């Protein structure tokens, strides 16, 4: 098996980095949604 060229390895690194960024953004979005939901519940109950 030949060693992959540098370009393809850079594309793979870019893809993995982009997936990691999307995972972090989705986690942040979920956290914000949970906080907003709790605030809405607390304010509606008060």
N, C-alpha and C positions, 0 to 999 in steps of 0.2 A: 504494500500500500504506500503510495507516494505521499510525501508531505504536502499538505494543502498550500496553495499560493497565499500570499499575504492578504490579497484583496478579499478572498472568501472568508478568511479568519476575521478580518475587520468587519465584514458584513455580519458574521455570526455574533461577534461581540456587540455590534450595534443592535442587533435584533434582541439579544438577551438583555441588554441594558434597557431597551425600549419596553420589553415585557416587564422588567423589574419596576420601571417607572409607572407603567399602567397598574401594576399590582399595588404599589404604594398609593397611587391616586385613588384607586377603587376602595382601598382600606380607609383612606381619609374621608372619602365621600360617605362610606358606611358609618364612620364615627360621627360625622356631622349630622347625618340623618338621625342617628340614635339620640344625639344631644338635642336636636330640634324637637324630636318626638317627646322626649322627657320634658322639655320646657313647655310644649303645648299642653301636655297632660297636667303638669303642675299648675299652669296658669288657668286652665279650664276648671280644675278642681278647686282652686282658691276662690 
